[in-house]
């Protein structure tokens, strides 16, 4: 069974901020950030990697220094809790996708930005801590499950038909929409509800209606989703 470890890395963190400011990203996550972070996003727009590092590194070094105790505590608790939950999570994911969790290690990188990307080839996930202790554990589990489903979709479906027929944007939109399944297939696991991005409401609704009238086969759902995207020119 894969291990899960958590850490924080200032280089991983500033790259997350730089990419978030300059690349396509889902949702309007920026407006939920503190004002100082919104201002930093504006400063990073249009900068190359070297320029961005010079701008953001002093800002993050100060933030890390002020919050080191909280960050140290978060990575310890995050590692402990996710390892406690992983057997149930992996079992549910393998049952859903009908493919094994083929990783030896998942590395969680604590990020100071409320944007949580992932690296599916290496099994890395950026995860934000929550200020509300009541929802902390449910948030960690929900983020992990959400990104793990993305990883399974990349690993086993992205480069084979019918998903290989999709454009990169279509693949991304369908991949994001498929996470509605977590609210059904993982409902017995204590985790946050998987909410949707506004752009994906139509696709998620169509997928959910299909699921209600099918045998819940994940491959068939993907085939339906791909056909729906192409026919509707989404």
Buried (B, 14 or more C-beta within 10 A) or exposed (E): EBBBEBEBBBEBBBBBBBBBBBEEBBBEBBEEBEEEBEEBBEBBEEBEEEEBBEBBBEBBEEBBEEBEEEBEEBBEBBBEBBBEBBEBBBEBBEEBBEBEBEBEEBBBBBBBBBBBBBBBEEBBBBBBBBEEEEEBBBBBBBBBBBBBBBBBBBBBBBEEEBBEEBEEEBBBBBBBBBBBBBBEBBEEBEBBEBEBBEEBEEBBEBBBEBBEEEEEEBEEBBBBBBEBBBEEEB
